[in-house]
Amino acid sequence: MTQPLKVYLDAMTRYANAMDDLGTAFGNTRALLVDADVTEDSFGMLPESREVAKTYEQRTTDGLDVLRAGEEVFGELGDAFRQMRDNYQASDDASANMFGGGR
């Protein structure tokens, strides 16, 4: 005999919403960094400061790329969980209707 499968649709919805929140947080953080007024002159005028500015620019660019990827990944995870939840619900509804116990 097979074990019953329990799917908690509300939990899947909460998880999807949490993934959306994370994606939004990544996007908001990215926007803050993009809007920051940090220029090469922010590091001073000494020749050594120019190297620091280049390093900052590279690391910030890398970080912005990671934040964009995080925003996309978590948004896609939210969509995937909603789709999975909807598929389970549709399957449950179809089974209930087949046996006369529809909503």
Secondary structure in CASP SS format (residue, H / E / C, confidence):
PFRMAT SS
TARGET T0000
AUTHOR 0000-0000-0000
METHOD secondary structure of the structure
MODEL  1
M C 1.00
T C 1.00
Q C 1.00
P C 1.00
L C 1.00
K C 1.00
V C 1.00
Y C 1.00
L H 1.00
D H 1.00
A H 1.00
M H 1.00
T H 1.00
R H 1.00
Y H 1.00
A H 1.00
N H 1.00
A H 1.00
M H 1.00
D H 1.00
D H 1.00
L H 1.00
G H 1.00
T H 1.00
A H 1.00
F H 1.00
G H 1.00
N H 1.00
T H 1.00
R H 1.00
A H 1.00
L H 1.00
L H 1.00
V H 1.00
D H 1.00
A C 1.00
D C 1.00
V C 1.00
T C 1.00
E H 1.00
D H 1.00
S H 1.00
F H 1.00
G C 1.00
M C 1.00
L C 1.00
P H 1.00
E H 1.00
S H 1.00
R H 1.00
E H 1.00
V H 1.00
A H 1.00
K H 1.00
T H 1.00
Y H 1.00
E H 1.00
Q H 1.00
R H 1.00
T H 1.00
T H 1.00
D H 1.00
G H 1.00
L H 1.00
D H 1.00
V H 1.00
L H 1.00
R H 1.00
A H 1.00
G H 1.00
E H 1.00
E H 1.00
V H 1.00
F H 1.00
G H 1.00
E H 1.00
L H 1.00
G H 1.00
D H 1.00
A H 1.00
F H 1.00
R H 1.00
Q H 1.00
M H 1.00
R H 1.00
D H 1.00
N H 1.00
Y H 1.00
Q H 1.00
A H 1.00
S H 1.00
D H 1.00
D H 1.00
A H 1.00
S H 1.00
A H 1.00
N H 1.00
M H 1.00
F C 1.00
G C 1.00
G C 1.00
G C 1.00
R C 1.00
END
